[in-house]
Amino acid sequence: MSAGHIRNTRAMAASPRCGAATRSGLACRAPAMCGRLRCRMHGGAPGSGAPWGNRNARKHGAFTQARIAERRAIRELLGEAAKLLGELKRDA
């Protein structure tokens, strides 16, 4: 037993581990929830996990080519309007 650690962590170390794979492909090292095969982050809690139909993966479309082109056109129009206002201010 190491002298630097006072707490008894044997039960934690001996508890079953989550069976899920992480994004890096390695096994999750978190302890599984009581009576379950997964930890609290991988489906141990009731109601956890992604919703049916994978609504989390829906895209908003803000970075499609059409939307980018639309924003460029708007910026160009705003620049032309600002230039016109500047010319009108100078003439007045």
C-alpha positions as CSV (number, residue, x, y, z in Angstrom):
1,M,0.0,0.0,0.0
2,S,1.4,3.4,-0.9
3,A,2.0,5.9,1.9
4,G,0.7,8.9,0.0
5,H,-2.9,7.7,-0.5
6,I,-5.2,7.5,2.6
7,R,-8.5,6.6,1.0
8,N,-9.5,3.1,0.3
9,T,-10.1,2.9,-3.4
10,R,-10.1,-0.9,-3.8
11,A,-13.9,-1.1,-4.4
12,M,-13.7,1.6,-7.1
13,A,-10.8,-0.1,-8.8
14,A,-12.5,-3.5,-8.7
15,S,-15.8,-2.3,-10.0
16,P,-16.8,-3.4,-13.5
17,R,-15.9,-1.0,-16.3
18,C,-18.1,0.4,-19.0
19,G,-18.1,-1.7,-22.2
20,A,-18.4,1.2,-24.6
21,A,-15.8,2.4,-27.0
22,T,-14.6,6.0,-27.0
23,R,-14.2,8.2,-30.1
24,S,-10.5,7.2,-30.2
25,G,-11.5,3.6,-30.4
26,L,-10.2,2.7,-26.9
27,A,-12.4,1.2,-24.2
28,C,-14.1,3.6,-21.8
29,R,-12.4,3.5,-18.4
30,A,-15.3,4.8,-16.3
31,P,-17.1,2.5,-13.9
32,A,-20.4,1.0,-15.1
33,M,-23.6,2.0,-13.4
34,C,-25.0,-0.3,-10.8
35,G,-26.7,-3.3,-12.5
36,R,-25.8,-2.0,-16.0
37,L,-23.1,-2.5,-18.6
38,R,-22.5,1.1,-19.4
39,C,-21.3,4.2,-17.4
40,R,-23.4,7.3,-16.8
41,M,-22.0,8.9,-20.0
42,H,-22.6,6.0,-22.3
43,G,-26.2,5.1,-21.5
44,G,-26.3,4.2,-17.8
45,A,-28.8,6.9,-16.7
46,P,-32.4,6.6,-17.7
47,G,-33.2,8.8,-20.7
48,S,-29.6,9.3,-21.7
49,G,-28.2,8.8,-25.1
50,A,-29.1,10.2,-28.5
51,P,-32.8,10.7,-29.3
52,W,-34.5,8.4,-31.8
53,G,-34.1,9.5,-35.4
54,N,-30.7,11.0,-34.6
55,R,-32.0,14.5,-34.3
56,N,-28.5,15.5,-32.9
57,A,-27.0,15.0,-36.4
58,R,-29.3,17.3,-38.3
59,K,-27.5,20.1,-40.1
60,H,-28.7,23.7,-40.0
61,G,-27.5,24.6,-43.6
62,A,-25.6,27.8,-42.6
63,F,-22.5,26.7,-44.4
64,T,-23.9,25.4,-47.7
65,Q,-22.6,27.0,-50.8
66,A,-25.9,28.8,-51.5
67,R,-26.0,30.3,-48.0
68,I,-22.3,31.4,-48.2
69,A,-23.0,33.0,-51.6
70,E,-26.1,34.7,-50.2
71,R,-24.1,36.3,-47.3
72,R,-21.4,37.5,-49.8
73,A,-24.1,39.2,-51.9
74,I,-25.6,40.8,-48.9
75,R,-22.2,42.1,-47.7
76,E,-21.5,43.5,-51.2
77,L,-24.9,45.3,-51.2
78,L,-24.2,46.7,-47.8
79,G,-20.8,47.9,-48.9
80,E,-22.3,49.6,-52.0
81,A,-25.0,51.2,-49.8
82,A,-22.4,52.5,-47.4
83,K,-20.4,54.0,-50.3
84,L,-23.5,55.6,-51.7
85,L,-24.4,57.1,-48.3
86,G,-20.8,58.5,-48.0
87,E,-21.1,60.1,-51.5
88,L,-24.5,61.6,-50.6
89,K,-23.0,63.0,-47.3
90,R,-20.1,64.6,-49.1
91,D,-22.4,66.2,-51.7
92,A,-24.8,67.7,-49.1
